[in-house]
Amino acid sequence: NMPMPFQYFHIMNLMLTINFTMWAYGMGMYWSYIASAIYFFSLLIFLGMKELAAALSDPFGHDPTDFPLNEWITTCWRDCHYFLEAEAADVIRKRTNYELSKPLWTKE
């Protein structure tokens, strides 16, 4: 159950490696000391974005950064049940002039 195809992941890593190698060679040819600092920070940013994309690629797992899907479904179920029950009680009250004292779907 991989969120990203296996081949795409390796092609992307190969492209990043080739790109970083060419940047290292190109910036290494400059006589400026600032070129190494620029390379370091660009490398840090691109590798950080790659790690962030890998962490966010499957938002419905069991990691601490994933969405609380079970809580969302439980809340939605509870809210829908409440609204349906309130709507049914309102319809009964309008048609029969009878006030319900307890919810409709409770066992006696």
Residue pairs with C-beta under 8 A, 6 or more apart in sequence:
2 9
3 57
3 58
4 57
12 50
16 46
16 47
16 50
20 43
20 46
23 39
23 42
23 43
24 39
27 35
27 36
27 38
27 39
28 35
28 36
55 63
55 65
56 65
58 66
59 66
59 67
60 66
60 67
60 69
85 103
85 104
85 105
88 104
89 100
89 103
89 104
92 98
92 100
92 104
93 99
93 100
